[in-house]
Amino acid sequence: MAVHANCKTDPWADNAVPYICWDRQWTVADIRGRLRAAKDAERHRLMAWLMRELKTTEVWNFLTPGDIQREFEGIRPWLGPARPLWEHLLGMWHEMGRV
């Protein structure tokens, strides 16, 4: 099927499969549903996966700074090398009064 040059697909539409799902066929809607349904460590692992694998600006398609701040202690162990970045961002948001 040909795609017209001026036709753009929204990569964050509910039925889109994000590029980070190379090993699973989860759509954006699937990820949002899993975030709503998951509890405790399962939710924290899923949040950390998004925070590690997506570009920072893309994380906001799934999470808010408030979500991250409220649950950061649970998320922190799962962030790996991305942890310093997120600690820095949380500190900046706190200083700016955003969280």
VEXDREN-2710 file (C-alpha; in Angstrom, 1 decimal):
% VEXDREN-2710
k/r/px/py/pz
1/MET/0.0/0.0/0.0
2/ALA/1.4/3.4/-1.0
3/VAL/1.7/6.1/1.6
4/HIS/1.2/9.7/0.4
5/ALA/4.0/12.1/1.2
6/ASN/1.7/14.5/3.0
7/CYS/0.0/11.8/5.0
8/LYS/1.4/11.5/8.5
9/THR/0.6/8.8/11.1
10/ASP/0.5/9.7/14.8
11/PRO/3.0/7.5/16.5
12/TRP/1.1/8.0/19.8
13/ALA/-2.3/7.1/18.5
14/ASP/-4.0/4.4/20.6
15/ASN/-3.6/1.7/17.9
16/ALA/0.1/2.6/17.2
17/VAL/2.9/0.2/18.2
18/PRO/5.7/2.3/19.7
19/TYR/9.2/1.7/18.5
20/ILE/10.2/0.5/22.0
21/CYS/7.9/-2.5/21.6
22/TRP/10.2/-4.2/19.2
23/ASP/9.9/-7.4/21.3
24/ARG/6.2/-7.3/21.9
25/GLN/3.1/-6.2/20.0
26/TRP/1.8/-3.7/22.6
27/THR/-0.1/-0.7/21.3
28/VAL/-0.1/2.7/22.9
29/ALA/-3.6/1.8/24.3
30/ASP/-2.2/-1.5/25.7
31/ILE/0.6/0.3/27.5
32/ARG/-1.9/2.8/29.0
33/GLY/-4.2/0.0/30.1
34/ARG/-1.3/-1.9/31.7
35/LEU/-0.2/1.3/33.6
36/ARG/-3.8/1.7/34.9
37/ALA/-4.1/-1.9/35.9
38/ALA/-0.6/-2.5/37.3
39/LYS/0.1/-2.2/41.0
40/ASP/3.3/-1.6/43.0
41/ALA/6.5/-3.2/41.6
42/GLU/4.8/-4.2/38.4
43/ARG/3.7/-0.6/37.8
44/HIS/7.1/0.7/38.8
45/ARG/8.9/-1.6/36.4
46/LEU/6.6/-0.6/33.6
47/MET/7.1/3.1/34.4
48/ALA/10.9/2.7/34.5
49/TRP/10.9/0.8/31.2
50/LEU/9.1/3.8/29.6
51/MET/11.5/6.3/31.3
52/ARG/14.6/4.3/30.2
53/GLU/13.6/3.5/26.6
54/LEU/11.6/6.5/25.4
55/LYS/13.0/9.9/24.6
56/THR/12.3/12.2/27.6
57/THR/9.7/14.2/25.7
58/GLU/7.9/11.0/24.7
59/VAL/7.5/9.8/28.3
60/TRP/4.7/12.5/28.7
61/ASN/2.5/10.5/26.3
62/PHE/2.1/8.0/29.2
63/LEU/3.2/9.7/32.5
64/THR/3.1/13.1/34.2
65/PRO/5.9/14.7/36.3
66/GLY/3.5/14.2/39.2
67/ASP/3.2/10.5/38.6
68/ILE/6.9/10.2/38.5
69/GLN/7.5/12.2/41.6
70/ARG/4.8/10.3/43.6
71/GLU/6.2/6.9/42.7
72/PHE/9.9/7.7/42.2
73/GLU/11.2/5.7/45.2
74/GLY/9.6/2.6/43.7
75/ILE/10.7/3.4/40.2
76/ARG/14.3/4.4/41.1
77/PRO/15.8/0.8/41.4
78/TRP/14.6/0.0/37.9
79/LEU/16.0/3.0/36.1
80/GLY/19.6/1.8/35.7
81/PRO/21.8/4.4/33.9
82/ALA/18.8/6.7/33.3
83/ARG/18.5/7.3/37.1
84/PRO/20.8/10.4/37.3
85/LEU/18.8/12.1/34.5
86/TRP/15.5/11.6/36.2
87/GLU/16.8/12.6/39.6
88/HIS/18.1/15.8/38.0
89/LEU/14.8/16.5/36.2
90/LEU/12.8/15.9/39.5
91/GLY/15.2/18.3/41.3
92/MET/14.7/20.9/38.6
93/TRP/10.9/20.5/38.6
94/HIS/10.9/20.8/42.4
95/GLU/12.9/24.0/42.3
96/MET/10.6/25.4/39.7
97/GLY/7.5/24.5/41.8
98/ARG/6.2/22.1/39.1
99/VAL/6.0/19.1/41.4
END
